[in-house]
Amino acid sequence: TPAAPDPCAVHVADFRAAMAAATGRCTDDDECGCFNPVVEEAGCGGITDRATSDRLGAIEIAWRAAGCRWPHQCGPWACTPACRDGRCVNAGSGGRVLP
């Protein structure tokens, strides 16, 4: 029988697909949310549209439950999601879009 797929690789692929589909669009602050990194290219986390951040959060929960390792160690950061000019940004970073 074929080997079962590596659960961490499956979660990473799901995370990358969700990030690629993210719009980051919003009309008010409640439509934005934060996420933690599961993949190297996500930096130390970021802010995107709420639907995507909720999906990324669910993937992170499954990823952690599978015992997957963080791609790198990050220090704490302030997540202050806000909608500015139709895009989700971190109001705590001077409005930079993260990642």
Secondary structure, DSSP 8 states (H G I E B T S, - for coil): ------HHHHHHHHHHHHHHH---B-SSGGGEEEE--SSGGGTT-EEEEHHHHHHHHHHHHHHHHTT---SS--------EEEETTEEEEGGGTT----
